[in-house]
Amino acid sequence: MERRERSSDHFLTARDAFMTQRGLVFTVEWRRFPWTKGADVERALIGPPYLGSVAVGLRDGSVWSWEDPRGGFRVVPRDDLAGLVEQVIETRAGYVPPLPKRG
């Protein structure tokens, strides 16, 4: 019965895909995204520091979305887990936070 619940939970399935395909540990947490309204929060996959602790959300229940380093948002269809893993790694690998501005 637990296996059936896990397979219907898209966040746990995607988290497992990151682990099995690339050995990356993602956690499931609550976060705010630009598409959330007011004080609402949504579930998110949070990546390791190597990927800039990227937050990946399930936008409108149909596409995975995350912020790329340039500030735009990338999307991948919900069922394309291999594409999600590859694109998140491609856009976020080796993330270096911006330097603080000097005044």
C-alpha positions as CSV (number, residue, x, y, z in Angstrom):
1,M,0.0,0.0,0.0
2,E,2.8,2.4,0.8
3,R,4.3,1.8,-2.7
4,R,1.0,2.9,-4.3
5,E,0.9,6.1,-2.3
6,R,4.6,6.9,-3.2
7,S,3.9,6.3,-6.9
8,S,1.1,8.8,-6.9
9,D,3.1,11.5,-5.0
10,H,4.9,13.4,-7.8
11,F,7.3,15.0,-5.4
12,L,8.6,11.7,-4.0
13,T,8.8,10.2,-7.4
14,A,10.9,13.2,-8.7
15,R,13.1,13.1,-5.6
16,D,13.8,9.4,-6.2
17,A,14.6,10.2,-9.8
18,F,17.3,12.7,-8.8
19,M,18.8,10.1,-6.4
20,T,18.7,7.1,-8.8
21,Q,19.8,8.9,-11.9
22,R,22.5,11.2,-10.5
23,G,22.9,10.4,-6.8
24,L,21.7,13.9,-5.7
25,V,19.7,14.3,-2.5
26,F,16.7,16.5,-2.7
27,T,14.3,17.3,0.2
28,V,10.6,18.1,0.1
29,E,9.8,21.4,1.8
30,W,7.2,24.2,1.7
31,R,8.2,27.3,-0.3
32,R,6.7,30.4,-1.9
33,F,6.9,30.7,-5.7
34,P,6.1,33.6,-8.0
35,W,2.9,31.8,-9.1
36,T,1.6,31.4,-5.5
37,K,-1.0,33.9,-4.3
38,G,-0.6,36.0,-1.1
39,A,0.8,34.1,1.8
40,D,0.2,30.7,0.3
41,V,3.1,28.2,0.1
42,E,3.5,25.1,-2.1
43,R,5.5,21.9,-1.8
44,A,8.9,22.1,-3.4
45,L,11.9,19.9,-4.1
46,I,15.0,21.6,-2.6
47,G,18.3,20.7,-4.2
48,P,21.8,20.5,-2.7
49,P,24.1,23.5,-2.4
50,Y,26.0,22.2,-5.5
51,L,22.8,23.3,-7.4
52,G,22.3,26.5,-5.4
53,S,19.7,24.9,-3.2
54,V,17.3,25.2,-6.2
55,A,13.6,25.1,-5.4
56,V,11.6,23.0,-8.0
57,G,7.8,23.4,-7.9
58,L,4.9,21.8,-9.6
59,R,3.2,24.7,-11.4
60,D,-0.5,24.2,-12.1
61,G,-0.1,20.5,-11.4
62,S,1.2,20.0,-14.9
63,V,4.8,21.3,-15.2
64,W,7.9,21.3,-13.0
65,S,9.3,24.8,-12.8
66,W,12.5,26.3,-11.3
67,E,14.5,29.5,-11.5
68,D,17.5,29.5,-13.7
69,P,20.6,31.6,-12.7
70,R,19.6,34.5,-15.0
71,G,16.3,34.9,-13.1
72,G,14.0,33.3,-15.7
73,F,11.9,30.2,-15.0
74,R,12.4,26.9,-16.8
75,V,9.6,24.3,-17.2
76,V,9.5,20.6,-17.9
77,P,6.3,18.5,-18.3
78,R,5.4,16.7,-15.0
79,D,5.9,13.2,-16.4
80,D,9.3,13.9,-18.0
81,L,11.4,13.0,-15.0
82,A,14.6,12.2,-17.0
83,G,14.3,15.6,-18.7
84,L,13.7,17.3,-15.3
85,V,16.8,15.8,-13.8
86,E,19.0,16.6,-16.8
87,Q,17.8,20.2,-17.2
88,V,18.0,21.1,-13.6
89,I,21.5,19.9,-13.5
90,E,22.4,21.6,-16.7
91,T,21.1,25.0,-15.7
92,R,22.2,24.9,-12.0
93,A,25.4,22.8,-11.8
94,G,28.3,24.6,-10.2
95,Y,26.0,27.4,-8.9
96,V,28.0,30.4,-7.6
97,P,26.0,33.0,-5.7
98,P,26.4,36.6,-6.9
99,L,29.0,38.7,-5.1
100,P,27.6,41.3,-2.6
101,K,27.4,44.8,-4.0
102,R,29.8,47.3,-2.6
103,G,28.4,50.6,-1.6
